[in-house]
Amino acid sequence: MGIFKKLGWYFKQERKRYLIGVLALVGTALVNLVPPRVIGILADLFDQGHITGNATWWWIGLLLAAGIFQYLFRFAWRNMIWGGAATLEKQLRSRLFWHFMQMDDTFFQRHRTGDLMAHATNDLNAIQNVAGAGILTFADSIITGGSTLIAMMIFVDWRLTLVAIIPLPLLAVTARRLGMKLHAAFSESQAAFSRLNDKTQESVSGIKVIKTFGQDQEDVADFNKIVDRTILINKRVNRLDSLFDPVTSLIIGATYVIAIIYGGTMVNAGTITIGSLISFVAYVNALIWPMFAIGRLFNVIERGNASYDRVQELLQEKSEVVDKPNAITKLPHTNIDYALDQFTYPGAHKVTLQDIRFNLPEGRQLGIVGRVGAGKT
């Protein structure tokens, strides 16, 4: 859950928006408790032969009201939470682009264009999902799951509830172990995407040179190697990610079996009614989303965590060119005296330029020629 702490500055900034969104989720969860209870009551009335026309219409009206309130609450949380995620993406995208504009040539020599594009697209989308789908699944799994369990205890039977949720701790253990492996796998996957994006950018921008020198087949072979490597890495990610749903389905299935078997014995013993058992099974069905949400949550936060670290590493880099506090603000009009002792490209050991000195009078032009890589720029 470290990514939520890292984005704490934004959640604090947009706390009103997210507070409204979470309250709307609470309203949605509470309204969702109504239909299973009403269905159970109607089943008992039919079973006991006490159902009447007026009672039937009253309960149907209650179901319709629950549906209307559910629509309103869903609209509110979608508007607040997804809107907050879009705002975060806008801020990070603007901040990252402005950072690129402030960096010097050395920065762009260390980071290739395709890699920077991957940070500005794929990584930012993953971070946005944390503020959208991540908050939704985190809050909704707790709110819906907690309220449903409480309703099962109050409206049905606390003993049946405690027995039925025995398999649930297995989900938390599995999610934690898979989540740790997913974090490392997602980091490697994002890096592979950056390499593929960079290769694509280089090939497209240099296509004229590639065709001129007849390097088409060699470039395609190089590209295919990177694609194969990227696919292999993402297969591992998908293999780990795909384990969540089967495990969740097994746990849900075990919960259903326990609820039906133990609940059936309680009905036969007269401890609960058949309507209560129907309500209980409906509540178990309502737990499916929170349990699946846990698996989805680890997927989202691990991707977002890896991407946020990558973006922050870029934002923390400082330009080697820094304006002085008392720097000149007006363009100077004078002669240029140029004196360069020596120049070496970043990461290189060989001196490219040495002892370059000349004078350029104001209003005159100077042409610089030389082979590629000679240091003209």
Secondary structure by P-SEA (a helix, b strand, c coil): caaaaaaaaaaaaaaaaaaaaaaaaaaaaaaaacaaaaaaaaaaaaaaccccaaaaaaaaaaaaaaaaaaaaaaaaaaaaaaaaaaaaaaaaaaaaaaaaaaccaaaaaaccaaaaaaaacaaaaaaaaaaaaaaaaaaaaaaaaaaaaaaaaacccaaaaaaaacaaaaaaaaaaaaaaaaaaaaaaaaaaaaaaaaaaaaaaaaaaaaaaacaaaaaaaaaaaaaaaaaaaaaaaaaaaaaaaaaaaaaaaaaaaaaaaaaaaaaaaccccaaaaaaaaaaaaaaaaaaaaaaaaaaaaaaaaaaaaaaaaaaaccccccccccccccccbbbbbbbbcccccccccccccccccccccccbbbbbbbccccccc
